[in-house]
């Protein structure tokens, strides 16, 4: 009786035969193999070089971001001991000098690539807004929101800062859209604060009835809210 080959044995024989055929082809015509190997090695070198370059660029952006953030949070001193040129622990003689330095440093970081540059856009918008340059702040914050909108922390923060900037610029309709988004449950932003900002913006936009309804909701849902007293004051002025 003829022995039957098992499936495993058949696969093994097929593998051996296939390997032998490949070796014969390479022996007879090695050029395609060498070309393919060269291409693969070239790709490996290119990817490795790109990764190294990207890592270096990210490190540079992170350093510039640290310098910009240090300036933004730096103290203001008036005793002649200001150190405006200190890269990581500066101090300034005035808020104007502090913000000017922060904006300049953050601009350098924002011109780079990666998440560090995106955070720099957000902080630069914050600094510009604090400096009273509202239109420039809006431009930076729009870009920051586009880049960071899906981030669970900086997304809501960017949206709120942009909404506040638009409100200051009198662009109430766009500001109302953003505050309404933040006032939704699950937005990642404190809902009582968003409701207060929404009601305030509605009041500025001349929508008194909507503002009253929004502000009253704070007292109903958040009786311990830190903005409840301000909401009541705003209600009394409607």
C-alpha positions as CSV (number, residue, x, y, z in Angstrom):
1,X,0.0,0.0,0.0
2,X,1.3,3.4,-0.9
3,X,1.9,5.7,2.1
4,X,0.0,8.9,2.0
5,X,1.8,12.1,2.7
6,X,0.4,14.3,5.5
7,X,-0.5,17.9,4.8
8,X,2.4,19.0,6.9
9,X,4.8,17.0,4.9
10,X,3.4,18.3,1.6
11,X,3.8,21.9,2.8
12,X,7.3,21.1,4.0
13,X,8.2,19.7,0.5
14,X,6.6,22.7,-1.2
15,X,8.7,25.1,1.0
16,X,11.9,23.2,0.3
17,X,11.2,23.2,-3.5
18,X,10.4,26.9,-3.4
19,X,13.5,27.7,-1.6
20,X,15.7,25.7,-4.0
21,X,14.0,27.5,-7.0
22,X,14.8,30.9,-5.4
23,X,18.4,30.0,-4.7
24,X,18.8,28.7,-8.3
25,X,17.4,32.0,-9.7
26,X,19.7,34.1,-7.6
27,X,22.7,32.0,-8.6
28,X,21.9,32.3,-12.3
29,X,20.8,36.0,-12.2
30,X,22.0,37.8,-9.0
31,X,21.5,41.3,-10.4
32,X,17.8,41.8,-9.5
33,X,18.5,40.5,-6.0
34,X,21.4,43.0,-5.5
35,X,19.3,45.8,-6.8
36,X,16.4,44.9,-4.5
37,X,18.8,44.7,-1.6
38,X,20.2,48.1,-2.4
39,X,16.8,49.6,-2.6
40,X,15.8,48.2,0.8
41,X,19.1,49.3,2.4
42,X,18.5,52.8,0.9
43,X,15.1,53.0,2.4
44,X,16.4,51.9,5.8
45,X,19.0,54.6,5.7
46,X,16.5,57.2,4.5
47,X,14.0,56.3,7.2
48,X,16.7,56.3,9.9
49,X,18.0,59.7,8.7
50,X,14.5,61.2,8.6
51,X,13.8,59.9,12.1
52,X,17.0,61.4,13.5
53,X,16.3,64.7,11.8
54,X,12.7,64.8,13.1
55,X,14.0,64.0,16.6
56,X,16.5,66.8,16.4
57,X,13.9,69.2,15.1
58,X,11.4,68.2,17.9
59,X,14.1,68.8,20.5
60,X,14.8,72.3,19.1
61,X,11.1,73.1,19.2
62,X,10.8,71.8,22.7
63,X,13.7,74.0,23.8
64,X,12.2,77.1,22.2
65,X,8.8,76.3,23.7
66,X,10.4,76.1,27.1
67,X,12.0,79.5,26.7
68,X,8.8,81.0,25.5
69,X,6.7,79.6,28.3
70,X,9.4,80.7,30.8
71,X,9.0,84.3,29.5
72,X,5.2,84.1,29.6
73,X,5.2,83.0,33.2
74,X,8.2,85.2,34.3
75,X,7.9,87.6,37.3
76,X,8.0,91.3,36.9
77,X,10.4,93.1,39.2
78,X,11.1,96.8,39.6
79,X,14.2,96.8,41.8
80,X,16.7,96.7,38.9
81,X,17.4,93.0,39.1
82,X,15.5,92.0,36.0
83,X,17.1,89.3,33.9
84,X,15.3,89.5,30.5
85,X,17.9,87.5,28.6
86,X,17.9,84.5,30.9
87,X,16.7,81.7,28.7
88,X,14.8,79.6,31.3
89,X,14.4,81.8,34.4
90,X,14.0,85.3,33.1
91,X,12.4,88.3,34.8
92,X,11.3,91.6,33.4
93,X,10.8,95.2,34.4
94,X,7.2,95.4,33.0
95,X,4.4,93.3,31.8
96,X,4.9,94.8,28.3
97,X,8.5,93.6,28.2
98,X,7.5,90.2,29.5
99,X,4.8,89.7,26.8
100,X,7.0,91.1,24.0
101,X,9.7,88.6,24.9
102,X,7.2,85.7,25.2
103,X,5.5,86.5,21.9
104,X,8.9,86.6,20.2
105,X,10.2,83.4,21.7
106,X,6.9,81.5,21.0
107,X,6.9,82.7,17.4
108,X,10.3,80.8,17.0
109,X,8.8,77.7,18.5
110,X,5.6,77.9,16.5
111,X,7.5,78.1,13.2
112,X,8.7,74.6,13.8
113,X,6.9,71.3,13.4
114,X,5.1,68.8,15.6
115,X,3.1,69.0,18.8
116,X,5.5,71.5,20.4
117,X,4.9,74.0,17.6
118,X,1.1,73.5,18.0
119,X,1.3,74.2,21.8
120,X,3.4,77.3,21.0
121,X,0.6,78.6,18.8
122,X,-1.8,78.3,21.6
123,X,0.5,80.0,24.1
124,X,1.4,82.8,21.6
125,X,-2.3,83.4,21.1
126,X,-2.7,83.7,24.8
127,X,0.2,86.1,25.1
128,X,-1.1,88.3,22.2
129,X,-4.5,88.4,23.8
130,X,-3.0,89.4,27.2
131,X,-1.1,92.1,25.3
132,X,-4.3,93.5,23.8
133,X,-3.5,92.4,20.2
134,X,-6.8,90.7,19.7
135,X,-6.9,90.3,16.0
136,X,-3.4,88.7,15.9
137,X,-4.4,86.5,18.8
138,X,-7.5,85.3,16.9
139,X,-5.3,84.3,13.9
140,X,-3.0,82.3,16.1
141,X,-5.8,80.7,18.1
142,X,-7.7,79.7,15.0
143,X,-4.6,77.8,13.9
144,X,-4.1,76.3,17.4
145,X,-7.7,75.1,17.5
146,X,-7.3,73.5,14.0
147,X,-4.2,71.6,15.2
148,X,-5.3,70.8,18.8
149,X,-9.0,70.5,18.5
150,X,-9.0,66.8,19.1
151,X,-6.7,67.0,22.1
152,X,-8.8,66.2,25.3
153,X,-7.0,69.0,27.3
154,X,-5.8,71.7,24.9
155,X,-8.7,71.3,22.6
156,X,-11.3,72.7,25.0
157,X,-8.7,75.3,26.3
158,X,-8.0,76.5,22.7
159,X,-11.7,76.7,21.9
160,X,-12.4,78.7,25.1
161,X,-9.5,81.1,24.5
162,X,-10.6,81.7,20.9
163,X,-14.2,82.2,22.0
164,X,-13.1,84.8,24.5
165,X,-10.9,86.6,21.9
166,X,-13.8,86.6,19.4
167,X,-16.1,88.0,22.1
168,X,-13.6,90.8,22.8
169,X,-13.5,91.6,19.1
170,X,-17.3,91.8,18.9
171,X,-17.5,88.7,16.7
172,X,-20.4,87.4,18.7
173,X,-21.9,84.8,16.4
174,X,-18.8,82.8,16.1
175,X,-18.0,83.2,19.8
176,X,-21.5,82.0,20.6
177,X,-21.0,78.9,18.5
178,X,-17.8,78.0,20.4
179,X,-19.3,78.8,23.9
180,X,-22.3,76.6,23.0
181,X,-20.0,73.7,22.0
182,X,-18.2,74.1,25.3
183,X,-21.5,74.2,27.3
184,X,-22.4,70.8,26.0
185,X,-21.9,67.9,28.4
186,X,-18.8,66.0,27.6
187,X,-17.0,68.9,26.0
188,X,-14.1,68.5,28.4
189,X,-14.6,72.1,29.7
190,X,-16.2,73.0,33.0
191,X,-19.9,73.3,32.0
192,X,-20.8,76.0,34.6
193,X,-18.0,78.2,33.3
194,X,-19.0,77.6,29.7
195,X,-22.7,78.4,30.6
196,X,-21.7,81.7,32.3
197,X,-19.5,82.7,29.3
198,X,-22.3,81.8,26.9
199,X,-24.9,83.8,28.9
200,X,-22.5,86.8,29.0
201,X,-21.9,86.6,25.3
202,X,-25.6,86.3,24.6
203,X,-26.1,89.4,26.7
204,X,-23.5,91.3,24.7
205,X,-25.1,90.2,21.5
206,X,-28.5,91.6,22.5
207,X,-30.1,88.2,23.1
208,X,-31.4,89.0,26.6
209,X,-34.0,86.2,26.8
210,X,-31.5,83.5,25.8
211,X,-29.0,85.0,28.2
212,X,-31.5,84.9,31.1
213,X,-32.3,81.3,30.4
214,X,-28.7,80.3,30.2
215,X,-27.6,82.1,33.4
216,X,-30.6,80.7,35.4
217,X,-29.5,77.2,34.4
218,X,-26.3,77.7,36.3
219,X,-28.2,78.2,39.6
220,X,-30.4,75.2,38.9
221,X,-27.6,72.8,38.0
222,X,-24.6,74.1,39.8
223,X,-25.6,75.8,43.1
224,X,-22.0,75.6,44.4
225,X,-20.5,77.1,41.2
226,X,-17.8,79.8,41.8
227,X,-19.4,81.9,39.0
228,X,-22.9,81.7,40.4
229,X,-22.7,85.1,42.1
230,X,-21.4,86.7,38.9
231,X,-24.2,85.0,37.0
232,X,-26.8,86.5,39.4
233,X,-25.3,90.0,39.0
234,X,-25.5,89.7,35.3
235,X,-29.1,88.5,35.5
236,X,-29.9,91.6,37.6
237,X,-28.5,93.8,34.9
238,X,-30.6,92.3,32.1
